[in-house]
Amino acid sequence: MPQATAKGTTASVQDYLAAIYDLQSSGKPVIGARLAKHMGISAPAVTEAIHRIVRSGYVRVGRGKELSLTPKGHQIAEVMARRHRLLERWLTDTLGLNWTDAHEEAHRLEHAISPRVEDRLAELLGMPSTCPHGNPIPGMASPTRVEPFPLAQAKEGTTVVVERITEEAEADKKLLEHLWKHDVRPGRRLRITEVALPAETITAASDGQTITLGLRAAAKIWVYVPTP
């Protein structure tokens, strides 16, 4: 796992590259407006930052103004994703923080952690393959292969298992708190009790709890159909 590649870049550049990396995992095009919303930064500020990181060779702008990481940008983004997700695992599993607090604290700490501490942390945690939200940790063994799809596409009456809460969902503090409160987490089985297309909501039941989500929020949660 290349670790020294993040050295020499500012925390701001690291944040932008990591955000693009996170958004790419959804399979949807990453454009400036989506990046601005994900990071909670104004569109003009994001546009200016994009120009800078493109000039520095970290990002390319393609058709339809779609953003993609160059090999140099991808290396740095992977380092930041690895550190962030390892820290989240430590903060939840060892220190007992909830998802929301762990996500915020990991964002603060990820820029300061050294490669030495990063490696030691991975060993201490038993080389986990995913963060607490189910997102894969770069450089670790791959999680069990499944065929995930957005919860928003689940059919009424079916049962699915939560594979991961995407980084895009993690950036939505209220959604993350709502999922934590209703115990919607990786490995949890959900029975889809209602898909209300006119209202654009989906309702699921698990262990006596019921949760209703808007389809846009449900699209940020990936699930799979369990094997019989």
C-alpha positions as CSV (number, residue, x, y, z in Angstrom):
1,M,0.0,0.0,0.0
2,P,1.7,3.3,-1.1
3,Q,1.7,5.5,2.0
4,A,4.1,8.3,1.4
5,T,2.2,9.7,-1.6
6,A,0.0,11.9,0.6
7,K,3.1,13.7,1.9
8,G,3.6,17.2,0.4
9,T,0.0,17.9,-0.4
10,T,-2.2,20.2,1.7
11,A,-5.1,18.9,3.8
12,S,-7.5,20.8,1.4
13,V,-6.2,19.0,-1.6
14,Q,-6.3,15.6,0.2
15,D,-10.0,16.4,1.1
16,Y,-10.9,17.0,-2.5
17,L,-9.2,13.9,-3.8
18,A,-10.7,11.8,-1.1
19,A,-14.2,13.2,-1.8
20,I,-13.9,12.4,-5.5
21,Y,-12.7,8.9,-4.6
22,D,-15.7,8.4,-2.3
23,L,-18.2,9.6,-4.8
24,Q,-16.8,7.4,-7.6
25,S,-17.6,4.3,-5.6
26,S,-21.3,5.0,-6.3
27,G,-20.8,4.4,-10.0
28,K,-22.4,7.8,-10.9
29,P,-20.5,10.6,-12.6
30,V,-18.7,13.0,-10.3
31,I,-19.2,16.6,-11.3
32,G,-18.6,19.9,-9.6
33,A,-22.1,20.4,-8.3
34,R,-22.2,16.9,-6.7
35,L,-18.8,17.4,-5.2
36,A,-19.8,20.8,-3.7
37,K,-22.9,19.2,-2.1
38,H,-21.0,16.3,-0.7
39,M,-18.3,18.5,0.8
40,G,-20.7,21.2,2.0
41,I,-18.7,23.9,0.1
42,S,-20.0,26.6,-2.2
43,A,-20.0,25.9,-6.0
44,P,-17.6,28.8,-6.8
45,A,-15.1,27.6,-4.2
46,V,-15.2,24.0,-5.6
47,T,-14.8,25.3,-9.2
48,E,-11.7,27.2,-8.1
49,A,-10.3,24.2,-6.3
50,I,-10.9,22.0,-9.2
51,H,-8.9,24.3,-11.5
52,R,-6.0,24.1,-9.0
53,I,-5.9,20.3,-8.6
54,V,-6.3,19.8,-12.4
55,R,-3.3,22.1,-13.0
56,S,-1.4,20.1,-10.3
57,G,-2.0,16.9,-12.2
58,Y,-4.3,15.2,-9.6
59,V,-7.6,15.3,-11.5
60,R,-8.8,15.2,-15.1
61,V,-12.0,16.8,-16.5
62,G,-13.7,14.7,-19.1
63,R,-16.9,14.9,-21.1
64,G,-19.8,16.6,-19.4
65,K,-17.3,18.1,-16.9
66,E,-17.0,14.7,-15.3
67,L,-14.1,14.5,-12.8
68,S,-11.7,11.5,-12.5
69,L,-8.5,11.0,-10.6
70,T,-5.2,10.6,-12.3
71,P,-2.9,7.8,-11.1
72,K,-1.1,10.4,-8.9
73,G,-4.4,11.7,-7.5
74,H,-5.8,8.1,-7.0
75,Q,-2.8,7.1,-4.9
76,I,-3.2,10.0,-2.5
77,A,-7.0,9.5,-2.3
78,E,-6.4,5.8,-1.5
79,V,-4.1,6.7,1.3
80,M,-6.6,9.1,2.8
81,A,-9.5,6.6,2.4
82,R,-7.4,3.9,4.2
83,R,-6.5,6.2,7.1
84,H,-10.0,7.5,7.5
85,R,-11.6,4.1,7.5
86,L,-9.0,2.6,9.8
87,L,-9.6,5.5,12.2
88,E,-13.3,5.0,12.1
89,R,-12.9,1.4,12.9
90,W,-10.7,2.2,15.9
91,L,-12.9,5.0,17.1
92,T,-16.0,2.8,17.1
93,D,-14.6,-0.6,18.0
94,T,-12.1,0.5,20.6
95,L,-13.3,3.9,21.9
96,G,-17.0,3.2,21.6
97,L,-18.0,6.3,19.6
98,N,-21.1,6.2,17.5
99,W,-21.0,6.4,13.7
100,T,-21.5,10.2,13.4
101,D,-18.9,11.1,16.0
102,A,-16.4,8.6,14.6
103,H,-16.8,9.9,11.1
104,E,-16.2,13.5,12.2
105,E,-13.2,12.6,14.4
106,A,-11.6,10.5,11.8
107,H,-11.8,13.4,9.3
108,R,-9.9,15.5,11.8
109,L,-7.2,12.9,12.6
110,E,-6.6,11.4,9.1
111,H,-4.4,14.3,8.0
112,A,-2.0,14.0,11.0
113,I,-1.5,10.2,11.2
114,S,1.9,8.9,10.1
115,P,2.5,5.8,8.0
116,R,4.1,4.2,11.0
117,V,1.0,4.7,13.2
118,E,-1.3,3.8,10.3
119,D,0.4,0.4,10.0
120,R,0.4,-0.2,13.7
121,L,-3.3,0.7,13.9
122,A,-4.1,-1.8,11.1
123,E,-2.3,-4.5,13.0
124,L,-4.0,-3.6,16.3
125,L,-7.4,-3.8,14.7
126,G,-6.7,-7.2,13.2
127,M,-6.3,-6.0,9.6
128,P,-10.0,-5.3,9.0
129,S,-11.3,-5.4,5.5
130,T,-14.0,-2.7,5.9
131,C,-14.8,0.4,8.0
132,P,-17.8,0.2,10.4
133,H,-20.0,1.3,7.6
134,G,-19.0,-1.5,5.3
135,N,-16.8,0.4,2.9
136,P,-13.6,-1.5,1.9
137,I,-10.3,-0.4,3.4
138,P,-7.7,0.0,0.6
139,G,-4.7,-2.3,1.0
140,M,-6.6,-4.9,3.1
141,A,-8.1,-8.2,2.0
142,S,-11.2,-7.8,-0.1
143,P,-14.5,-8.3,1.6
144,T,-16.7,-11.3,0.7
145,R,-17.9,-10.8,-2.9
146,V,-21.6,-10.1,-3.2
147,E,-23.8,-8.4,-5.9
148,P,-24.9,-5.2,-4.2
149,F,-27.4,-2.7,-5.4
150,P,-29.0,0.5,-3.9
151,L,-31.7,-0.1,-1.3
152,A,-33.9,2.2,-3.4
153,Q,-34.1,-0.5,-6.0
154,A,-35.3,-3.2,-3.6
155,K,-38.7,-4.8,-4.3
156,E,-41.6,-4.8,-1.9
157,G,-41.8,-8.1,-0.1
158,T,-38.2,-9.1,-0.5
159,T,-35.5,-9.5,2.2
160,V,-32.1,-7.9,1.7
161,V,-28.9,-7.6,3.7
162,V,-27.1,-4.3,4.2
163,E,-23.7,-4.4,2.5
164,R,-22.5,-0.9,3.2
165,I,-23.5,2.7,4.1
166,T,-21.7,4.7,1.4
167,E,-19.4,7.6,2.1
168,E,-22.0,9.8,0.4
169,A,-24.4,8.8,3.1
170,E,-21.8,9.3,5.8
171,A,-21.5,12.9,4.7
172,D,-25.2,13.4,5.6
173,K,-25.0,13.7,9.4
174,K,-28.8,13.5,10.0
175,L,-29.1,10.4,7.8
176,L,-26.2,8.7,9.5
177,E,-27.8,9.5,12.9
178,H,-31.1,8.1,11.7
179,L,-29.5,4.9,10.5
180,W,-27.6,4.4,13.7
181,K,-30.8,5.0,15.8
182,H,-32.6,2.3,13.8
183,D,-29.7,-0.1,13.8
184,V,-29.3,-0.1,10.0
185,R,-25.8,-1.3,9.6
186,P,-23.7,-3.8,7.5
187,G,-24.9,-7.4,8.0
188,R,-28.4,-6.4,9.1
189,R,-31.3,-8.1,7.3
190,L,-34.1,-5.8,6.2
191,R,-37.6,-7.0,5.0
192,I,-39.0,-4.5,2.5
193,T,-42.6,-3.9,3.7
194,E,-43.6,-1.1,1.4
195,V,-42.3,0.8,-1.6
196,A,-44.4,3.9,-2.0
197,L,-43.4,5.4,-5.4
198,P,-45.8,8.4,-5.3
199,A,-44.3,9.4,-1.9
200,E,-40.9,8.4,-3.0
201,T,-40.3,6.3,0.2
202,I,-39.3,2.8,1.1
203,T,-40.1,1.1,4.4
204,A,-38.2,-1.8,5.9
205,A,-38.5,-3.9,9.1
206,S,-35.7,-5.5,11.1
207,D,-35.7,-7.1,14.6
208,G,-39.0,-5.4,15.5
209,Q,-38.0,-2.0,14.2
210,T,-39.4,-0.2,11.2
211,I,-37.6,2.5,9.2
212,T,-38.9,4.6,6.4
213,L,-36.5,6.4,4.1
214,G,-36.8,8.6,1.1
215,L,-35.7,6.9,-2.1
216,R,-32.9,9.4,-2.5
217,A,-31.5,8.5,0.9
218,A,-32.0,4.8,0.3
219,A,-30.0,5.1,-2.9
220,K,-26.9,5.8,-0.7
221,I,-27.3,2.4,1.1
222,W,-26.2,-0.7,-0.7
223,V,-27.7,-4.1,0.0
224,Y,-27.7,-7.6,-1.5
225,V,-30.0,-10.5,-1.6
226,P,-28.9,-13.3,0.8
227,T,-28.3,-16.8,-0.5
228,P,-31.0,-19.3,0.5
